[in-house]
Amino acid sequence: MSTPFRRFLKIAGLTLLGGTLLCAAGVANMWILPYEARTLRDEVVRAEGLTTSTKFQVSLGACSLGATRMVLGFIDQVDPEARAAIRAVDRVAVGVYSVDAGSGEGADFAVLDRRMESRGWKRFLAVHEKEKTVIGYMPAELGDSDLPLCMAIHDGDKLVIVSVKADQDELVKLAGKHVPAKLVSL
């Protein structure tokens, strides 16, 4: 026979277990790059023939950034543009990798472009100079509000992958404050 106190203990125990599992999943998710960042990393490594090892990777999603926004609400010294930038970002992820010496054949943008295009991404940026490469991709089909961007920076013995998902409208407002007037009139 079940008493109200036993039912309460059962519900409280299940609630505590569920909350613990959700927190554990959230913390574990901070150390896993989102799909598009992993895809770009894997394709850059494959296209350039690199051998890498992970130094660091972190991903901040809606909950982490929401907590950051909340804390910044209590700090008066934060620049308004910094607040606007943090409001615009829905998710950010960064991975830093060591590149083994002697690995890599150099940047082959054509191969990388074909591989990324087959996954629905198009290149919007590519710079290659000596041992430094910066390349950026965005979805070929843009959505209504959120804009995911992925960039890879390969500088000698380091590879950095950055993935950002941000509100397009907020980014345009923020960027509009920094674009020279003569460019806007073009």
ABEGO torsion letter per residue (X at the ends): XBBAAAAAAAAAAAAAAAAAAAAAAAAAAAABBBAAAAAAAAAAAAAAGBBBBBABBBBBBAAAAAAAAAAAAABAABBAAAAAAAAABABBBBBBBBBBBGBEAEBBAAAAAAAAAAAGBBBABBBBBEABBBBBBBBABBBAABBBBBBBBBBEABBBBBBBBBBAAAAAAAAAAABBAAAAAX
